[in-house]
Amino acid sequence: MNRISLPRFRGYFLLSVVSALSLYYLYRAITYRFVPAGRLGPTLFNKQFWYFSHLIFALPVLSGAPLQFIAPIRARAPHWHRAVGKAYVVGACGAALLAIYLGAIVGEYEGSRLSLALTGSLWLFFTLAAWRLAVGKNFVAHRAFMIRSYTMALVLVWLRLMYDFQDYLFFYVTNPDLRDATREWASWVVPLLVVELWLAWIPTVRGRKRA
């Protein structure tokens, strides 16, 4: 019986995790925004069109991004990796711009507007930086910015997870409006700090120690 190598096992495990997160986001987004009556806005161009467009742009991000982290696919099918990557860039840029518009312009929660605008702006920047670095064949930096981009793409996943466990995570915030605002900020600040710790801060400290 052939054993699965550790790098391949890690790849399959990562694929399973990010695929599960993507499906979880899709399920929660649909059941929260598109199923309950009145959540989409009163008219087509008031909010409905923009929410549907945001979901459509997000589909290639959710379906394609997990495959981009699997090393055997990148090594054996680089053309496929590039094609999926281009679809991700188009979807992520469109979804990010719509997130900025929906959050900053038509968002119903005042405490969430700046947070959502920054989320969309960072997502857009990370995605464009990853694309530019790939074109310049700086694949190490490209990978780092793609991880940052996908972290921002999953912000609503972190938001929903924090909502599910808010009584444990934000027990010290008793005001409902303040709790909502705290959750909105924490949903992207905390994951991004963790990613930066992993990608930049720890390697930098270790490098200085070795030097």
C-alpha positions as CSV (number, residue, x, y, z in Angstrom):
1,M,0.0,0.0,0.0
2,N,1.5,3.3,-1.1
3,R,1.8,6.0,1.6
4,I,0.9,9.5,0.9
5,S,3.9,11.8,1.3
6,L,3.7,14.5,4.0
7,P,3.7,17.4,1.6
8,R,0.9,15.9,-0.5
9,F,-1.1,15.1,2.7
10,R,-0.7,18.7,3.8
11,G,-1.9,19.8,0.4
12,Y,-5.0,17.7,0.5
13,F,-5.7,18.7,4.1
14,L,-5.4,22.4,3.1
15,L,-7.7,21.8,0.1
16,S,-10.2,20.3,2.4
17,V,-10.0,23.1,4.9
18,V,-10.3,26.0,2.4
19,S,-13.0,24.1,0.5
20,A,-15.1,23.7,3.7
21,L,-14.6,27.4,4.5
22,S,-15.8,28.4,1.0
23,L,-18.8,26.2,1.2
24,Y,-19.6,27.5,4.7
25,Y,-19.4,31.1,3.4
26,L,-21.6,30.3,0.5
27,Y,-24.2,28.7,2.6
28,R,-24.2,31.4,5.3
29,A,-24.3,34.2,2.7
30,I,-27.3,32.7,0.9
31,T,-29.2,31.9,4.0
32,Y,-28.5,35.3,5.6
33,R,-28.8,37.7,2.6
34,F,-30.9,36.0,-0.1
35,V,-33.4,33.8,1.7
36,P,-35.0,36.0,4.4
37,A,-37.6,38.5,3.1
38,G,-36.5,42.1,3.0
39,R,-32.7,41.5,3.3
40,L,-31.9,42.3,-0.4
41,G,-33.4,45.8,-0.4
42,P,-36.6,47.3,-1.7
43,T,-35.8,47.6,-5.4
44,L,-33.5,46.1,-8.0
45,F,-31.0,48.9,-8.2
46,N,-31.3,49.9,-4.5
47,K,-29.4,46.9,-3.3
48,Q,-30.6,43.7,-5.0
49,F,-28.5,44.1,-8.2
50,W,-25.3,44.8,-6.2
51,Y,-25.7,41.9,-3.8
52,F,-26.4,39.5,-6.7
53,S,-23.4,40.9,-8.6
54,H,-21.2,40.5,-5.5
55,L,-22.2,36.9,-5.2
56,I,-21.6,36.2,-8.9
57,F,-18.1,37.7,-8.7
58,A,-17.4,35.7,-5.5
59,L,-18.2,32.3,-7.1
60,P,-14.8,31.9,-9.0
61,V,-13.0,33.0,-5.9
62,L,-14.8,30.4,-3.7
63,S,-14.5,27.6,-6.3
64,G,-11.1,28.3,-7.7
65,A,-9.0,29.6,-4.8
66,P,-8.7,26.3,-2.9
67,L,-7.1,24.6,-6.0
68,Q,-4.5,27.3,-6.2
69,F,-2.9,26.2,-2.9
70,I,-2.2,22.6,-4.1
71,A,1.4,22.2,-5.1
72,P,0.9,19.2,-7.5
73,I,-1.6,21.2,-9.5
74,R,0.8,24.1,-9.8
75,A,3.6,21.9,-10.8
76,R,1.9,19.5,-13.2
77,A,-0.7,21.9,-14.7
78,P,0.7,25.4,-14.7
79,H,-1.7,26.4,-17.5
80,W,-4.7,25.4,-15.3
81,H,-3.2,27.3,-12.4
82,R,-2.8,30.5,-14.5
83,A,-6.4,30.2,-15.9
84,V,-7.9,29.7,-12.5
85,G,-5.7,32.5,-11.2
86,K,-7.0,35.0,-13.8
87,A,-10.6,34.0,-13.0
88,Y,-9.8,34.6,-9.3
89,V,-8.3,38.1,-10.0
90,V,-11.3,39.2,-12.0
91,G,-13.8,37.8,-9.4
92,A,-11.9,39.1,-6.4
93,C,-11.5,42.6,-7.9
94,G,-15.1,42.8,-8.8
95,A,-16.3,41.5,-5.5
96,A,-13.9,43.8,-3.6
97,L,-15.1,46.9,-5.5
98,L,-18.7,45.9,-4.8
99,A,-17.9,45.3,-1.1
100,I,-16.5,48.8,-0.9
101,Y,-19.7,50.2,-2.5
102,L,-22.1,48.1,-0.4
103,G,-20.2,48.7,2.8
104,A,-19.4,52.4,2.5
105,I,-22.3,53.7,0.5
106,V,-25.4,51.6,1.1
107,G,-24.5,49.6,4.3
108,E,-27.2,49.8,6.9
109,Y,-24.9,49.6,9.9
110,E,-22.9,52.8,10.4
111,G,-20.4,51.1,12.6
112,S,-19.5,48.7,9.8
113,R,-19.0,51.1,6.9
114,L,-15.4,52.0,7.5
115,S,-14.5,48.4,8.3
116,L,-16.1,47.1,5.1
117,A,-14.5,49.8,3.0
118,L,-11.1,48.9,4.4
119,T,-11.7,45.2,3.9
120,G,-12.6,45.7,0.3
121,S,-9.7,48.1,-0.3
122,L,-7.1,45.7,1.2
123,W,-8.6,42.8,-0.7
124,L,-8.3,44.7,-4.0
125,F,-4.7,45.8,-3.2
126,F,-3.6,42.3,-2.2
127,T,-5.1,40.7,-5.3
128,L,-3.6,43.3,-7.7
129,A,-0.3,43.0,-6.0
130,A,-0.4,39.2,-6.3
131,W,-1.2,39.5,-10.0
132,R,1.5,42.0,-10.7
133,L,4.1,39.8,-8.9
134,A,3.0,36.8,-10.9
135,V,3.5,38.7,-14.1
136,G,6.9,39.7,-12.9
137,K,7.7,36.1,-12.0
138,N,8.3,36.9,-8.3
139,F,6.5,33.8,-7.2
140,V,7.6,33.8,-3.6
141,A,6.0,37.2,-3.0
142,H,3.1,36.3,-5.3
143,R,2.3,33.4,-3.0
144,A,2.4,35.6,0.1
145,F,0.1,38.2,-1.4
146,M,-2.3,35.5,-2.6
147,I,-2.5,34.2,0.9
148,R,-3.3,37.7,2.1
149,S,-5.9,38.1,-0.6
150,Y,-7.6,34.9,0.2
151,T,-7.6,35.7,3.9
152,M,-9.6,38.9,3.0
153,A,-11.8,36.9,0.7
154,L,-12.9,34.8,3.7
155,V,-13.6,37.7,5.9
156,L,-17.3,36.9,5.9
157,V,-16.5,33.4,7.0
158,W,-14.6,34.7,10.0
159,L,-17.4,37.1,10.6
160,R,-20.0,34.3,10.6
161,L,-17.9,32.1,12.8
162,M,-17.4,35.0,15.3
163,Y,-21.1,35.6,15.3
164,D,-21.8,31.9,16.1
165,F,-19.4,32.1,19.0
166,Q,-19.9,35.8,20.0
167,D,-21.1,34.9,23.5
168,Y,-17.7,33.5,24.2
169,L,-15.5,35.8,22.1
170,F,-17.1,39.1,23.0
171,F,-18.7,38.4,26.3
172,Y,-17.2,41.7,27.6
173,V,-19.2,43.8,25.1
174,T,-22.8,44.0,26.3
175,N,-24.1,46.7,24.0
176,P,-25.5,45.0,20.8
177,D,-24.4,47.8,18.5
178,L,-20.9,47.9,19.9
179,R,-20.7,44.1,19.7
180,D,-21.6,44.2,16.0
181,A,-19.0,46.9,15.3
182,T,-16.3,45.0,17.3
183,R,-17.1,41.8,15.4
184,E,-16.9,43.6,12.0
185,W,-13.4,44.9,12.8
186,A,-12.2,41.7,14.4
187,S,-13.3,39.6,11.4
188,W,-10.5,41.0,9.2
189,V,-8.0,42.5,11.7
190,V,-7.4,39.3,13.6
191,P,-7.0,36.9,10.6
192,L,-4.7,39.4,8.8
193,L,-2.6,39.8,11.9
194,V,-2.2,36.0,12.2
195,V,-1.3,35.8,8.5
196,E,1.3,38.6,8.9
197,L,2.7,36.9,12.0
198,W,3.2,33.7,9.9
199,L,4.4,35.2,6.6
200,A,6.5,38.1,7.8
201,W,7.1,38.7,11.5
202,I,8.2,35.3,12.6
203,P,10.5,34.7,9.6
204,T,12.0,38.2,10.1
205,V,12.7,37.5,13.8
206,R,14.2,34.1,13.0
207,G,16.4,35.6,10.3
208,R,17.7,38.3,12.7
209,K,18.5,35.6,15.3
210,R,20.4,33.6,12.7
211,A,22.3,36.7,11.7
